[in-house]
């Protein structure tokens, strides 16, 4: 019981927050241009960065891999913001979990969707007899797709990690576009049909490991947008840092000194709250 209490205390400690040069951040996935353009307009209007992107450091290097917030960082770059507030975490922290998003695809017929996939020559598409999605047969598996009618198709391909990354991009390019796809964490068909009136299919991906992620970044490659999903032991939200602070031409140490002073004042004012339970945000 004492171990559980110690662990809960550690999780409740403040996250590791720092302002870093935006060009020091390495992307592991492509941004979604439609989402990042919408965010750019929002950031211009609000003039503040509400939630810090998440970056991972690893193996004693100074490299920072962007784990969450590709669209925020892209929007800030478009606004010519030179520095960015981030939340840092050790990539191999045992409490940092790597999962994956699913893609809810709309506004396609099953026939059109499959026909577009069949145009990708390097992949094999096979209908499964089961009506349950599982990834026990990983091997050359790229993804599984369950359609509105419940039928499941398995997509496989031969090749190494980098060849499969390229094929994942070709698969997601079939339905790329903000109005055609949404990231979801569930695969329940009745829920998907209810929440998405034009629902066609849910595309499911197997997990990308942390070692795979490092290889992809060091190869200067990018996963398609919206596949990697991380679960943090703790996350900092609603910091509301003015963009003028991040844009201002001042040494990075001065900006971090300002940040630490602000956090100290908020601790003294008791204005920081820690919520241990899972949380749904309805204003993103």
NORVENRA-V781520 format. One record per run of one state. SS is the DSSP state (hx for helix, st for strand, lp for the rest). FROM is the first residue (numbers start at 1). LEN is the number of residues. If there is no record, write none. Layout:
# NORVENRA-V781520
SS/FROM/LEN, SS/FROM/LEN
This chain:
# NORVENRA-V781520
lp/1/1, hx/2/11, lp/13/3, st/16/6, hx/22/3, st/25/2, lp/27/2, st/29/1, lp/30/3, hx/33/14, lp/47/1, st/48/2, lp/50/3, st/53/5, lp/58/6, st/64/5, lp/69/1, hx/70/9, lp/79/4, st/83/8, lp/91/6, st/97/4, lp/101/1, st/102/5, lp/107/3, hx/110/9, lp/119/5, st/124/4, lp/128/13, st/141/7, lp/148/4, st/152/5, lp/157/4, hx/161/13, lp/174/7, st/181/4, lp/185/4, hx/189/7, lp/196/3, st/199/7, lp/206/4, hx/210/9, lp/219/4, st/223/1, lp/224/4, st/228/4, lp/232/9, st/241/2, hx/243/5, lp/248/4, hx/252/17, lp/269/16
